[in-house]
Amino acid sequence: SLLADIDRTNVEEVGLAWHLELGDRRGIQATPLVIDGILFFTSTWSVVHAVDARTGQKLWSYDPQVDRSKAADLCCGVINRGLAAYKGALFVGTLDGRLISLDGATGEVNWKRMTVPRDSNYSITGAPRIVKGNVVIGNAGGEYRGVRGYVTAYDAATGSQQWRFYTVPSDPALGFESPVLAMAAATWTGSWWEQGGGGTVWDAIVFDPELNLIYIGVGNGTHWNH
């Protein structure tokens, strides 16, 4: 390593600087964002925290108040995989399907949008991504009936929807949103649309600015054998 502050002569001096209790024993899966010496991260139930990286002092927290009954629609726990940051704002997707913009300095809500059908088996556990002033978010729930995967882009400043891309086709009798989905439908069999189709984008959204392309990781189909 080219880093020189810690080496064989002083590594034994490295120790715990601070720790912070968050009041929940469930897993924390978010990678923190570090901006101007502040850690921004999410914990269980989509709660957002801002912590001084030097001292461990909590500066603010935001709890989106997700209904605890939503846990019945989750395959893998009440976790969240992180935030996106853009022009002083933070963006979080909540377990009940909302996308929320927060003021990074105070934790106050700038705007919020419901990104999935209400009272459905959809959820959000993945982190949003920023692409050219838009917030791109997917969703989870491919294990459950009625869930059809898609990603949506919202204007980071206003929350207005810019576009939506479905990952799997719907009922052929209703037509297809794009030629790509018509091609996909030709490879599917049975009445997949009655269960939704699955194919959710529950994490792994990456933007390549040189090629101007977004890459998404697509999850299992609903017909996946549990």
C-alpha positions in Angstrom: 0.0 0.0 0.0 1.1 3.5 -0.7 -0.5 4.8 2.5 2.1 5.6 5.1 0.2 6.7 8.2 -0.2 3.1 9.5 2.7 0.7 9.2 4.4 -2.2 11.0 5.8 0.1 13.7 2.5 1.6 14.9 -0.3 -0.8 13.8 -0.6 -2.1 17.3 -1.8 1.3 18.4 -4.9 1.1 16.2 -8.0 0.6 18.3 -11.7 1.5 18.7 -12.3 5.2 18.3 -16.1 5.1 19.1 -19.2 3.0 18.7 -22.9 3.9 18.4 -25.9 1.9 19.5 -28.8 2.2 17.1 -31.3 0.3 19.2 -31.9 -2.7 17.0 -30.3 -6.1 16.8 -31.4 -6.7 13.2 -28.8 -6.4 10.4 -27.4 -3.2 9.0 -26.4 -3.8 5.3 -25.9 -0.2 4.1 -22.5 1.1 3.0 -22.2 4.6 4.6 -21.7 7.7 2.5 -18.9 10.0 3.9 -19.5 13.6 2.9 -17.5 16.4 4.6 -16.7 14.3 7.7 -20.3 13.1 8.2 -21.4 9.5 7.8 -24.8 9.1 6.2 -26.3 5.6 6.3 -29.5 3.6 6.7 -30.4 1.0 9.3 -33.4 -1.3 9.7 -36.9 -0.2 8.7 -35.3 2.3 6.3 -34.3 4.7 9.0 -31.6 7.3 7.9 -28.8 8.5 10.2 -26.3 11.3 10.1 -23.3 10.8 12.4 -20.1 12.8 13.0 -17.4 10.5 11.6 -14.8 11.9 14.1 -16.8 11.6 17.3 -19.6 9.2 16.7 -22.2 11.9 17.7 -25.5 11.4 16.0 -26.5 14.6 14.3 -29.9 13.6 13.2 -32.1 10.7 12.3 -35.1 10.3 10.0 -37.6 7.5 10.5 -40.1 7.1 7.6 -42.5 5.2 9.9 -42.9 2.1 7.8 -45.9 0.0 9.0 -44.4 -3.0 10.8 -46.9 -5.3 9.1 -44.9 -4.8 5.9 -42.4 -7.3 7.1 -44.8 -10.0 5.8 -44.0 -9.0 2.3 -40.2 -9.2 2.7 -38.1 -12.3 1.8 -34.9 -11.3 3.6 -35.5 -9.0 6.6 -36.3 -5.4 7.3 -33.0 -4.1 5.9 -31.9 -1.3 3.6 -28.8 -1.1 1.5 -28.1 2.6 1.5 -28.5 6.1 0.2 -27.7 8.3 -2.8 -26.5 11.9 -2.4 -26.9 14.8 -4.9 -26.6 18.6 -4.5 -27.1 18.6 -0.7 -29.9 16.1 -0.7 -30.1 12.4 0.3 -32.4 9.8 -1.3 -33.7 6.7 0.4 -36.1 4.0 -0.8 -38.3 2.7 2.0 -39.6 -0.9 2.6 -43.1 0.2 1.7 -42.1 1.5 -1.7 -41.6 5.2 -1.2 -38.7 7.2 -2.5 -37.9 10.1 -0.2 -35.6 13.1 -0.7 -34.1 14.6 2.5 -32.1 17.7 3.3 -28.6 16.4 4.0 -28.0 19.1 6.7 -31.2 18.7 8.7 -32.9 15.4 7.7 -36.1 17.4 6.8 -38.2 16.0 3.9 -37.8 17.7 0.5 -40.3 15.4 -1.3 -41.6 11.9 -1.3 -43.1 9.7 -4.0 -44.8 6.3 -3.9 -43.0 4.2 -6.5 -45.1 1.0 -6.3 -48.8 0.1 -6.2 -50.2 0.6 -2.7 -51.2 -2.5 -0.7 -49.0 -4.7 -2.9 -46.2 -7.2 -2.4 -43.6 -4.8 -3.7 -40.9 -3.4 -1.4 -37.6 -1.5 -1.7 -34.4 -2.7 0.0 -31.9 -1.4 -2.5 -30.0 1.9 -2.7 -31.0 4.5 -5.3 -28.5 5.8 -7.9 -28.1 9.3 -9.4 -27.9 9.6 -13.2 -27.8 13.0 -14.8 -30.0 14.7 -12.3 -32.4 11.8 -11.9 -32.8 9.4 -9.1 -33.1 5.8 -10.4 -34.7 3.3 -8.1 -35.8 -0.4 -8.4 -37.8 -2.6 -6.1 -38.0 -6.0 -4.6 -40.7 -8.7 -4.1 -40.1 -11.1 -7.0 -40.9 -14.0 -4.7 -44.5 -12.9 -4.3 -47.6 -12.8 -6.5 -48.5 -9.7 -8.5 -44.9 -8.3 -8.6 -43.5 -7.2 -12.0 -40.0 -5.8 -12.0 -39.2 -2.3 -13.2 -36.9 0.7 -12.6 -38.0 4.3 -12.5 -36.2 7.6 -12.8 -37.4 10.7 -10.8 -36.2 14.2 -11.1 -33.9 14.7 -8.1 -35.0 18.3 -7.5 -38.8 17.9 -7.9 -39.6 14.2 -7.6 -41.4 14.1 -10.9 -41.3 10.8 -12.8 -39.1 11.0 -15.9 -39.3 7.4 -17.2 -40.0 3.8 -16.3 -38.5 0.6 -17.7 -40.1 -2.8 -17.1 -37.8 -5.8 -17.0 -40.4 -8.5 -17.9 -43.4 -8.5 -20.2 -47.0 -8.3 -19.0 -50.2 -9.9 -20.4 -49.7 -10.0 -24.2 -53.4 -9.2 -24.7 -52.6 -5.7 -23.3 -49.7 -5.0 -25.6 -46.1 -4.3 -24.7 -44.5 -1.1 -23.6 -41.5 -1.6 -25.9 -40.3 -3.9 -28.7 -37.8 -5.4 -26.2 -40.6 -6.7 -24.1 -42.3 -8.2 -27.1 -39.1 -10.1 -27.8 -38.9 -11.2 -24.2 -42.5 -12.5 -24.2 -41.7 -14.8 -27.1 -39.3 -16.7 -24.8 -41.8 -17.1 -21.9 -44.4 -19.8 -21.6 -47.6 -20.2 -19.6 -49.6 -17.4 -18.1 -46.8 -15.7 -16.3 -48.6 -12.4 -16.1 -51.2 -13.9 -13.7 -48.4 -14.0 -11.0 -46.7 -10.9 -12.1 -43.5 -12.2 -13.7 -41.0 -11.1 -11.1 -37.6 -10.0 -12.4 -37.2 -7.2 -9.8 -34.3 -4.8 -9.7 -33.7 -5.0 -6.0 -30.1 -3.8 -6.0 -27.0 -3.3 -8.3 -27.8 -0.2 -10.4 -24.7 1.1 -12.1 -24.3 4.1 -14.6 -21.5 4.3 -17.1 -21.1 8.0 -18.1 -18.8 7.3 -21.0 -21.3 5.0 -22.7 -24.4 6.7 -21.3 -25.7 3.3 -20.2 -27.4 2.1 -17.0 -26.8 -1.5 -16.0 -29.2 -3.3 -13.8 -29.2 -6.6 -12.0 -32.5 -8.5 -12.4 -33.8 -10.9 -9.8 -35.7 -14.1 -10.0 -38.9 -14.7 -11.8 -42.0 -15.2 -9.7 -42.1 -18.8 -11.0 -38.8 -19.5 -9.2 -39.1 -22.7 -7.2 -38.7 -21.5 -3.6 
